[in-house]
């Protein structure tokens, strides 16, 4: 198993589900401390995907240096291993510049890979993967999800029944090794116990889920009003993108692509997009709750930003004593 990076200097990680207020909290920290922000978001890496990813605007980007935004074309993939490599390099460089690295985002797999190291799992097996694809074509991904639940209920619980990429990978690992994906994840516990983290993980989590659901609906409506559908049409017009790419599987983009393909009426786009985003938020919260080291801030409280800042100030003061 690849171990987590032990020599990283201190950094702050700010995580939370979509629409929980991460950008506002990060900018509040940036107003009071000399930070550089490292995006921990598998969608913000893509150029030309601005509206549907709620990418920070020009004023927000100008508030502090930002990294790992617009670093890939939507045709390219970006893996957790690449993120760990890039984030490790950036944390060290930011620290060397006398600034505080502030990692902000909602891609929990990236956070977990950085905190815990990467699992020593088998590489992709084209033959097994093709066999799984053929089974999925006959049975459908919800049925494949049910197969996964029978052999690896822990992994299946955190995956949506339509998350084809991760369901396929989990089944692939099981068929190659005879062990569930969760086995490899669980085997990291001893390493975590022996590798104290040199970071502060702040988790923005709502007390009332309805608050988050209302913000998700408001954000999706705002994206539609800002030209999200036109953004997807522009991406489609390139001619080299397709719905099986990781970029086009991002929440919102997938639903818009399917609507433009005529798989269901365009009038259903809003409801399907909001539902998919709510499911994403649910999975993100499940991931966060598995991270015992996190410091939780109730993001639906009126003084949430002040709470975040007080926590950061207290930790930095303690470190300077």
N, C-alpha and C positions, 0 to 999 in steps of 0.2 A: 504494500500500500504506500502511495506517495504521502509523505508526512506534510502537515501544514508548515508554512514558512515560519521558523522560530525566531529569525533575526529581524523581523519587521519592526520599525519604530512605532511609537504610539500613534493611533489614528482613531477617529470617531466614525462609527457606522450609524446611519440614520435610515431605518427601514420602516415599511408599513405597506398596507394594501393600497391599491389604486384609489386615488381621490381622497386620501387620508390627510393631505396637507404637507407632504414631504418637502415640496419646493419652497413653500412659505417658511417652513421651519429651518430649512437650510439657509435661506437668505437672511433669516433673523440671526442665525449663528454668524453668518458672514459679516453682518453689520457690526458685530461686537468683537470678532476675532479675525486674525489674519489667516484665512483658509484658502485652500484650492479644492474644488469639488470634483470628485471622481464619480461619474454616473455608473450605477449598478443596475442597468436596464437593458434587456436583450432587444428591445425595440428602438431605443434612442440611438443605437449604433448605426442605424440605416439612414442614408441620405435620401431626401425626397419624401420621407415619411414624417411629416411635421405635425399636421393637424390631428391625425388619428392616434399619435403617440403622446399628445399634450407636451410636445417638446418645449423647453424653456424659450421664452421670447427674447428678443435682442436686449431689452433692458435687464432681464433676469440673468442672461449670459454675461452681461457687462458688470454685474455686481461682484463677481469673483471669477477667477479663471476656472474653466470647466474642461473636463477631459472625458474621453471615450464617448463622445457624441459625434455623429456623422463620420464614422470611420470606416463604414462598409457600404458597398453598393447592395441594393436589395437582392441581387442575384447571388451574393456571397453569404456563406454561413459564418457564424461567430460562436465559438464553443466556450464552455465553462473553463476549459484548460487555457484557452487564449485569454479569457478575462483574468484568470489568476496571474498569468504571466505579465499582462499589461498593468494590472492593478498593483502588483508587487513592485514593478519598476517605478510606477508613478508615486506610490507611497514613499519609497526611498528618496526619489528625486525631490518631491515636495518638502519632505523633512530636511533635506540638504539645503534647500532654499530658505530655511527658517520659517516655513509656514506649517499650518496644521492640516494634514490630509483629512478631508471630510467625504466619506463614501455615502452616496445617497441613491436609493432606488428601491424597487420592489421585486427584482428577480432573485428570489430566495435561493435558487440553486447556485447562483454566483456567490452570494454571501456564504453559503454553507461550504462551497469549495474553497473559498479563501480562508475561512475559519478553521476548517477541519482537514484540509488536504483533499486530494482527489483519490477516489477509490481505485484499487488495482483490479479493475474488471477486464474481462476479455475484450479484444477489439471486435469491431463489426465483422460478422460472417455473412458474406453476400448470399450464400446458398440458403442459410437459415432465414435471413431477412426476406428473400424472395418467396420462400415457402409461406412465411407469415403474411406477406402481401397478398398472395393468392387466397389464403384462407380468409383474410379480411374482405376480399372482393366478393367471396361467396356468402360469408356470414354477417359482415358488417362490423364496425369497430365496437359498438356496444356489446356484441356477443364476444368479441375478443377481450374486452374489458372483463366480462364475466369469467372467461377462462383464466385471466390473470388473477382475479379474486380468489379462484380455487387454489392456486399455487402460491400466491403472494398477496394475501389480503391487506397487509400493511401498506404496500406500494399502491395497490388498487384503490385504497381508501382516499389517497390524496390526488388521484388522477381522475379527470373528467372522462366519462365513457366515450367521448369523441376525440380525446387527445391521442390521435393515432401515432404520432412520433414517439411519445414516451411509453405508450402501451406496447408498441412494437419492440422498443429497446428492452423493456423489462421482460417480455416474453423471450426475446432473443437471449438475454443473459441466462434466464432459467434453462432454456433448452441446450445452451452450450455447456453450462457448468453443473446443472442439476440443483443449483442453489438460487433462492430468490434474490432479487435486487436488494431487498431490505436487509438481507444477511450481510452484504458488503457495507451497507450504511451503518448497521449496528456494530460492526467490527471496529469502527473508529472510536468507540467510547473510551477504550483504554488509552489511546493516543491523546484524546482530548484531556483526559485526567492528568496526563503527564506533560501537557503543553499549555501552561497558563497563557491566556490570551492577553496581548498587550493592546487592548482596544476597549472602547466603550460602545456598546450596542444599545441604541435608543430605538424602541419600537413604538410607533404610533398606532394605537389600537382603539377602536370606538367602544364605549360602554354600551351604547344602543346601536344595534346593527341598522335600524331604520334611518339613522342619521347618515350613515355611509351610503345606503341605497339611494337616498335623496340626492346626495352629492354626485353619485355616479350618473343618475338620470340627468341632472343639470349639466354635467360635463359632456355627456353624449349629445344632448340637445345643442349645446354651444358648438361642439365640433361639427355637427350637421349644418348649423347656421354659418360656420366659418368656411364651408366648402369642402368638407371631408369627402363627400361622394365624388366631387370633381378631382380631388387628389388621387383617389383610387382609379378613376378613369384615366388619368394621366399616366399612372403606373402601368395600367393594362395596355395603353397605347404603345408602350415601348416594344411590345411583341415578344420579349424574351423572358418575361416573368410568368409564373404559373402558380396555382393555389397550393401546391405541395411544398413550396419553398418555405423555410422557417420564417422569413420576413412576411410573407403573405398569410401565414397562419396566425399572425398576431391578432389579438382580440380586436374586433371592429373591422379590420381589413378582411378577414376571412368572411365575415357576414356580408360585407359590402360586395366582395367579389362574387359570392354566391347569388346575391340579389341581381347583380349585373349579368350574371350567367342565366338568369331566369329560373333558378331553382325554386324560388318562391316569390310572391309579389313584393315589389319595392316598398309597398305600404307597411310591410312587416319588419323592415330594416331596423327601425328605432327599437321596437320591442325585443328583437333578437339580439341586437347589439348590447342593449342594457342588460339583458339576461346573461349573456356571455360574460360581460364585465363583472356582474355580481358573482358569478361562479368563480371567476379568476380571483376576486377579492377573498372569497371564502377559502380557496386553496392557499392564498398568501398568508392568511391569518393562521391556518393550520400549520404551515411551515414555521411561522414565527413562534407559535406556542411550543414548538419542539426545541427551541433555542433557550435553554435554561438561564443563560447568562444575560439575557436581555433586560433592560430597564424600561418598564412600560410607562408611557404617557398617554392618558386618555385624550385622544385627538378631538373628541366631540365636546370637550369642556371649553368654556370661553377663554380660560387662561392657559390653554395648551402651549402656545408659543412661549409664554413666560416660564412655564414649567420646564420646557426643553432648555431654555437659556440658563435657568437656575441650575439644572443638572450639569450642563456643560461647564458652567463657571465653577461649580463645586468640585468637579473632578479635576479640572485644570489647576485649581488652587491647591488641591491636595497633592497633586503631582509636583508642584513647584516648591512645596514645603520641605 
